[in-house]
């Protein structure tokens, strides 16, 4: 992401860009939870693009 902002878009790297990129990464990253089921412990992955949580 920093490469895109500095070289491709010719935007100078400042503190507000760091904050915006951190917020984007926080929203786009999946969330992992450990869920206890009858068959054992499974890892649940929630992501805003998935309609339902996925189990690993």
Contact map, one row per residue, 1 for C-alpha under 8 A:
11111000000000000000100000000000000000000000000000000000
11111100000010000000000000000000000000000000000000000000
11111111000000000000000000000000000000000000000000000000
11111111100000000000000000000000000000000000000000000000
11111111111110000000000000000000000000000000000000000000
01111111111110000000000000000000000000000000000000000000
00111111111000000000000000000000000000000000000000000000
00111111110000000000000000000000000000000000000000000000
00011111111000000000000000000000000000000000000000000000
00001111111100000000000000000000000000000000000000000000
00001110111110000000000000000000000000000000000000000000
00001100011111000000000000000000000000000000000000000000
01001100001111101100000000000000000000000000000000000000
00000000000111111100000000000000000000000000000000000000
00000000000011111110000000000000000000000000000000000000
00000000000001111111000000000000000000000000000000000000
00000000000011111111100000000000000000000000000000000000
00000000000011111111110000000000000000000000000000000000
00000000000000111111111000000000000000000000000000000000
00000000000000011111111100000000000000000000000000000000
10000000000000001111111110000000000000000000000000000000
00000000000000000111111111000000000000000000000000000000
00000000000000000011111111100000000000000000000000000000
00000000000000000001111111110000000000000000000000000000
00000000000000000000111111111000000000000000000000000000
00000000000000000000011111111000000000000000000000000000
00000000000000000000001111111000000000000000000000000000
00000000000000000000000111111100000000000000001100000000
00000000000000000000000011111110000000000000001000000000
00000000000000000000000000011111000000000000111100000000
00000000000000000000000000001111100000000000111000000000
00000000000000000000000000000111110000000011110000000000
00000000000000000000000000000011111000000011100000000000
00000000000000000000000000000001111100001111000000000000
00000000000000000000000000000000111110001111000000000000
00000000000000000000000000000000011111011100000000000000
00000000000000000000000000000000001111111100000000000000
00000000000000000000000000000000000111110000000000000000
00000000000000000000000000000000000011111000000000000000
00000000000000000000000000000000000111111100000000000000
00000000000000000000000000000000011110111110000000000000
00000000000000000000000000000000011110011111000000000011
00000000000000000000000000000001111000001111100000000011
00000000000000000000000000000001111000000111110000001111
00000000000000000000000000000111100000000011111000001111
00000000000000000000000000000111000000000001111101011100
00000000000000000000000000011110000000000000111111001000
00000000000000000000000000010100000000000000011111100000
00000000000000000000000000000000000000000000001111100000
00000000000000000000000000000000000000000000011111111100
00000000000000000000000000000000000000000000000111111000
00000000000000000000000000000000000000000000010001111100
00000000000000000000000000000000000000000001111001111110
00000000000000000000000000000000000000000001110001011111
00000000000000000000000000000000000000000111100000001111
00000000000000000000000000000000000000000111100000000111
